[in-house]
């Protein structure tokens, strides 16, 4: 086994674009840089330089200040304005040394200066300094990109966690926790403003037999299909929830029992008309549904759920594939009483108390 460390790869030398309208200066610069192993591009004016820059994307630019048309600072400003240009190190060749001229060049985006006539060793030293600066900037940009990717992954993970906290993963409906939160809100509004509030407690008939016969994969597919039917069928003000294995709950704010009963029958028919995702076209899924409305004798939302659950068991006992509407406590005293009469009796007993 080779235990020696792998050799460190030498950094690839930066490609350099030399821009000068003096062919002698261009040739001299190109010779010094090529001898040192740098790949060199050349341009005789600013317009040509911008075309080469757009096509080749050199990392270092050596610009003469005074050129016909676009001078060095103008070329530098245009290079800096190109958003896709990446990180570029700009060295200005100049005979100007006044403070005002230096400030003008720095404002244009120049990184370094080299006086004319230039010294070859100084030229290479400034090129190497520019390469070090580029390497640091590249590393920083790499870390920024990595941080952005991590942030994007974190945002997606947080969104997924938020979704899991609010919805049932299999069906996409609200989960039991969110169902309780929403029901509490509806209950408080119903109590405060004396508005009707109904719920539908649903259970898939003989779901255990279906799971045992066809497997949990088919059972999950059935649950997804039923959840999709309910989710698409509810009104925008209503809420469809999965609260147990094969149990679903529909919250119906501002709806009395009579309207809720009609909604229950609509959901029941929609589900029974949906083919089960199996090879057997004759097999269907049915729902038993318990319907309950809040009335003044109920202490809290849990009593409403309990009443709906009792109505669901009544529907099961009557043969399944049906809905059953629970009557309020006052109406139970006289089965022939209408819901309005039951409500009036309940309110009267409450007021007397």
N, C-alpha and C positions, 0 to 999 in steps of 0.2 A: 504494500500500500504506500502511495506517495504522500508523505507527510509534509512536504515542502509547500509553503504558501504559493498560491497562484500568482504569477507576475502581474503587477499593476499595469493596466493598459494605459499607454500615453494618450493624453487628451489630443483630439484632432485639432490641428491649427485652424484658427478662424479664417474664413474667406474675407478678403479685403477688397474694397472698391476704391480706386484712386481716381479722383476727379480734378483735372487741371487742364486749362486751355493751352498750356505750354508743353509741347511734345517732349522737350528735353527733360523737364521736371518729371513728367510721367514716366519716361524711360528710366531715369535715375531711381525713382521710387520703386518702380517695378523690379529693377535689378536687385536693390537692397532686400526687398521683401521676398522675392523668389529665392534668392541665395539662402535666406534664413528658413526656407521651407514653407512659406505662406502661399496659398493659392490667391492669385491676383486678377482682378478685373479692372479695366480702365475705361474712362470716359473723358471726352474733350470738352464737355459743357454740361450745364445743369439739366437740360431736357434729356439728353442722352443718359445721364446718370440716373434720373428717375425711372426711365424705361428699364435699364439694367437692374436697378434695385427691385422693381416690381417683379421682374422675371426670375432673378437669381437669389434674392434675399440675403445679401452679404451681411456678416455680423459687425464688421468694422468699416467705417467710411473715413477716408482722408480727403478733405475738401480744401481746395484753394479758396481763399476769401474772394479775390477779385477775378471775376469771369464775366464775359459778355452774356447778356440776357439774365439768367438766374445766377446770382452770386452765391457764395458759400452759405451764408446765413439763411437765404431764401430756400435753398435746397434742403438745409437741415430742418427748417420749419415744416416743409412739405413732407419730408420723411417722417417726422414725428406725428404728423396728422393722419398718416395711414394706419388705421386701427389694426390691420392684419400684419403689420410689419414685424411684430415681435420686438425683442430687445436688441437695440443697436447702439454701438459705441461710436461716437463721432469725434474725430480729431480735426481741428482747423489749422491749416497752413497759412501763416499770415506774417506780414511785416509790420502790422499794426500792434502797438503795445500800450496805447493810451487806455486809461481806466474806462472811459466812455465806450470805446470799441470793445473792450473785454466784456463789459456789462451787456452790450448789444448782442454779442455772440452767445453768452450764457443764456440770455432770455430767449434766443432762437432755439436752444436745446443742445448746444455744443457741450461736450464732456471734457475736452482737453485741447491744448494748444501746442503747436510746434512752430518755432520761428524759422523764417527763411533767412539765409540758406540753412538747411537742416543738417544735423550731425547724424550719421548712420547709426551709431551706438545708442544715441538718445532716442532716435526713431524707434528702434527695436525695443528699448526699455519701456517706452510709452505704449507700444503695442501689447507687450506682455502685461503691463498694468491694466490695460483695457480688457485683456482676456480674463484676468482675475476678477475684474468687476462684472464681466458678463457671466462668469461661472457662478458668482454669488447671486446675481440676479436670476439666473436660470434655476438655481437651487431654491431660491425664495418663491419663484413662480410655481415650481414643482410642488412645494409644500402648500402653497395657496390652493392649487388645483386639487391636491389630496384632501385638504381640509374641506373644500367645497363638496367633493364626492362624499366625504364622511358626513357632512351636514345634510346632504341630500338623502343619504341612506338613513340617517337619524330621523329626518322628517317623515320619510316613508314608513319607518318602523313606528314612529309615534302615531301616524295616521292609522296604521294597522291596529295598534293597541287601542286607540280611541274607538275604532270600528268594532273591535272585539268586545270592548267594554259596553257598547251600546246595542250591538246586534248579535243575533244568533248566527254562528259561523256557517251552519249548514244551509239555512233557508234565506238568510239576509234580512229576516224580520227582526223587530225589536226583541231583545231577550227579556227574561223574567224580571230582572232588576229594573230595566227601563220601563217595562210594563207597569210595575208597581209605582214608580215615580210619576208616570203620566196619569195613572188612575188616581193617585193622591191629589194631583193638581185639578183633575176634572171633578173629583169629589168636593174639594173646597169651593170651586166655582159653583157647583150645583147647589151646595148648601147655602152659600152666601146670597145667590141671586134666585133661588128657588127654580132652578132649571132642571129639566129631566136629564137623567144619565142612565144608560143601559150598558150591559156587557153581554157578550156571547162567549160561553165556555164550550170549547169544541174538543172532541176526541175522535180519532180515527177508529172505526169499528174493526175488531179482529186483527189489529195490527201485529200482535205477537205471533199469531198463526202465519201471517204473511212473511214475517221475518224468519220463522222457523222453517217454512217450506222453501222460500226462495233465497234466503240469505240476507245479511245486513246491507250488502251493497244495493240490492233492490229496494230494501226498506228505506235506505237513505235517499235513493232516487225518488221514491214516492213522497217522502217528506219534503224534498226540494220542490217537487211539482205542486204539491198542495200549498206550500208556502208561497210559491209564485202565483198561484191562482188567487189566493187571499190577498197578497200584496197588491196585485193589479186591480182587484175588484173593490177594495175599500175606497170610501170617499176621502178627499184630501184632508178633511177634518177628523177622520177616524184613524185608528191605529190597529194594525195587525201585529200580533206578537206570538212567538213560540215560547211557551212557559214550562214545557216538560218534554218527555220523550216523544209522544205522539199527541200532545195537548197543545191547542192553540187558543188564544184569547183575542177577541175583538172588542175594542173600547169604542163606544158610541155616544159621545157627548151630545147633549141637546136632542136626544131621541127618546121618546117614551117606548114602553114595551111593545106596543102595537107595531110601530115602525121597525123596532129591532127584530120582531118576529118575522116580518116580511124580509128583512135583510138576511136573517138566518136561513130562511128557505131558499133565497137566491144563492147564497154561498153553498148550501147543501147540494143544490142541483148542479152548480158549476163543477163541484168536485166529483160528483158521481158520473158526470158526463165525460170526465177526463180519462182516457185510457191509461191503464197502468203500464209502465215501461217494461213489458214482458212479452214473450212470444205468444202467450195465451191472450187473444183479443177479447175473450169473454170475461176475463177477470177485471173487476172494477173495485174502486175504493169508495167507501161511504163514510159519512160523518154523523155522529150524534151530537146535538147542540142543546145546551141549556141557556135559556134567556132569562135575564133578571134586570129589573129596574130599581133604582134607589127609591126608597120611600122613607117617610119620617120616622118609622119605627126602627130603622137601622142605625146602629151606633157608629159605624165607621165603614171604610171601604172594604175591610175584611169581611164584614157581614154581607156586603153585596157579592163578593166573590164566593162566599160560602153558599149563598142562595143560588147563584148560577151553577155552582158545582152540584147542589142537590137537584136542580132541574135537569142537569146533564145525566145524572144517574137515573132519574125518572125516565128520560128518553131512552136510555139503554134498556131499562126494564120493560118498556113498552114495545121492544122489538128492534131497536137501533134504526139507523138511517132515517132519523126524524129529529125535529126540534120540539122542545117543551118549554112553555112559558111559565115561570114561577109566579104565583100570586102573592101579594103582600099579606102580612099577618092579619090585617083587618078583614080582608076578603076571605080568608080561610074559614072564618066563622060562618059564612054563608056562601057556599060554592056558587050559588046563582048570582052573587053580587057582581056588578060590573067593576072594572078597574077604577072608574071615577068614584063609585060608591065606596070602594075600599079605601081610596085615598082620603075621601072626605071623613070617613069614620076614624081613620088614623089621625088626621089633623085634629078632629074634635076631641079624641081621647088625649092627645098631647096638650091641647089648650086647656082641657079640664084639669089636667095634672098641674 
